[in-house]
Amino acid sequence: MSHQSSLIADNIEQYLHEHENKDLLRFITCGSVDDGKSTLIGRLLHDSKMIFDDQLAAITQASKTSGTTGDEVDLALLVDGLQSEREQGITIDVAYRFFSTDKRKFIIADTPGHEQYTRNMATGASTAGLAVILIDARHGVQTQTRRHSFIADLLGIRHLVIAVNKMDLVDYSEARFEEIVAEYREFAEQLSAEDIHFVPMSALKGDNVVNKSETMPWYDGPALLGLLETIEVRHDQNLRDLRLPIQYVNRPNLDFRGYAGTLESGILRPGQAVRVLPSGKHSRVERIVTFDGDLETAWPGQAITVTLEDEIDISRGDWLVAEDAEVARANAFEADIVWMHEQPLEPGRQVDIRLSGRSVSGRVEAIDYQVDVNTLAHHPAERLELNAIARCRVALTEDITLDDYAVSPGTGSFIVIDRLSNVTMGPA
């Protein structure tokens, strides 16, 4: 186990204690096909010493038959686990990997670069707080680079790290790096993300991934891992607006009735006054129950079960909010939809909308405009093809409780379900 923290072997209890107190960063790697996303994750895991000996031996052997790096170990095989991925040398599914350093815990979503798998990229981005967007130094900013950047922006990812990869194939040219930086900055002026960083690197050689590179002395910034460890994301959470969508009513016996869900935003404490939506009933929090015991304070992202002081009829899909919260109720609204189905979306299509545990019938009434991912310009569209992104008007058969996405992504987003096949057709 030479590629693991020595503290695990020396003092497992101390390691677990330190591990529990680290903050967690979820991030995605995205960009155009063959820009080196899987290799980058493999390099991060390898150089941060988070690979077991048997894993290293397995990918060393697999590199002989499925590798794409010649005589070198193909680190991309650590995340490209599907047989079809290894045969084609591409990423198809979203691969999640966990690793940690002394400063932070990480969950990485390795997303595919092919246009036909854009739907998988949107899935991976939906829970991320940061995006590492890879650009091949030889090819510069591509259509998929722009599409993935726009989807990340659409999903509220505020922190972007632009990793200009394969610098070894352009002789570590500072001029080429600056050219790509200028090209991306011009495009990014149309995005809402303000925290954008640029790193020249070679995932294959390990330059500026975990350790600073000696081959690019002209770059005075941190390596990629240094950025990932220090970018502040805790302030991205909405601690003001309490939102607890109820996923499940927990009734194990006659003496206990709890309401379980993930706290999407705000802070919750015992004794706090709350209101139930849509009924409008008022009560106070009696207990906040978890598997590890009761909490005095619950924070966004925590899965909790809440008991109330009063007996109130609450069902799956109801919300707990602050007593004086102003929350919208509507049966029609506008939404940005990423269309993920082979069958085109046309106005008038009957669909089911699933939002915060509720499922409501409705239809897409109109397509206001489609977004050109290259220029982000708006164009009229009569229908949406696979991977198209558009502003649409949606009408439902009944009122639902909903938020603006900027207030609370978890309660301001939904998925579009085909009513006949039950297939997910798009997030919004």
Summary of the structure (lengths in Angstrom):
residues: 428
radius of gyration: 23.3
end to end distance: 43.5
largest distance: 71.1
contacts: 1401
relative contact order: 0.10
helix: 24%
strand: 33%
